[in-house]
């Protein structure tokens, strides 16, 4: 077998020499610049052939070739789920339901907090987390940037949980008054979409306002200091700002927001771990159903964990719609409309096909809980 391998290598090298002569006749300088690459290619061929030979030998000698496949499949199963979350979804972490469900299967959970959805999906794209919850806009910006992600479940819409705030004594009385004003919000977030849709409804072009791309932690002091004229934000930051700064609500998402966001993962993770994804979604749905019936307990729990007074958290909790929804054609079409809007406004560099991040109906049926 070894002699066979080297005969193949010699054939490769002779082909390479023919290429060299061709380039010498056409452009010696070009060939010289490419020679190191060619050498690396040949080295790679050697290694590939040798590894292939070893793999071939072990497969032939194996009494049960399928055993190797099963072993590889088992070894790819996750033993750790790195879950990205925001403060708006901290109840899931606090209740510990995922740990209880996954622990018997030898799977642990690691929690990583993010200030907003765009940062969470950036981490997912580079492989730092496996699972996460964001609004409807972050996946569009992530897909436009070439990120590989997969929608696994939708989140029930809570339109009243997002709002455009202005200072209490601001002369701004309606959305059309935002023309020419400085507006703070997290770029690529659900707040971004609310602003775009509210302006469109009021007949104001997006280009007629001055966006200030700030995460919540930076947007609030800018709003308090008067560095910006308005702030687009979501709960619980929204409720906290209402209480602490006496901000006035110019408009909320009622009648505008039709989506609540998504739970996402990578295609690799969901393909290799469908049962783990199924378990995660089932626990999320059960917790959402519990929260729907125990809003006061939810408010008290989150108040102590997040550090926001109970009255403020109660307000935020009562504005929220609990529950997850399946990924279906209607939801995909709504998400595609969001993508088209951002592209038309030149806020993303290329058109996005939402379905690039969507699985087949059969795949969703394998892990989606009955909702």
Buried (B, 14 or more C-beta within 10 A) or exposed (E): EEEEBEEEBEEBEEEBEEEBEEBEEEEEEEBEEBEEEBEEEEEEBBEEBEEEBEEEEEEEEEEEEEEEEEEEEEEEEBEEBBBBBBBBBBBBBBBEBBBEBBEEEEBEBEBBEBBBBBBBBBBBBEEEBBBBBBBBBBBBBBBBBEBEBBBBBBBBBBBBBBBBBBBEEBEBEEBBBBBEBBBBBBBBBBBBBBBBBBBBEBEBEBEEBEBBBBBBEBBBEBBBEEEBBBBBBBBBBBBBBBBEBEBBEBBBBEEBBBBBBBBBBBBEBBBBBBEBBBBBBBBBBEBBBBBBEBBEEBBBBBBEBBEBEBEBBBBBBBBBBBBBBBBEEEBBEBBBBBBBBBBEEEBBEEEBEBEEBBBEEEBBEBBBBEB
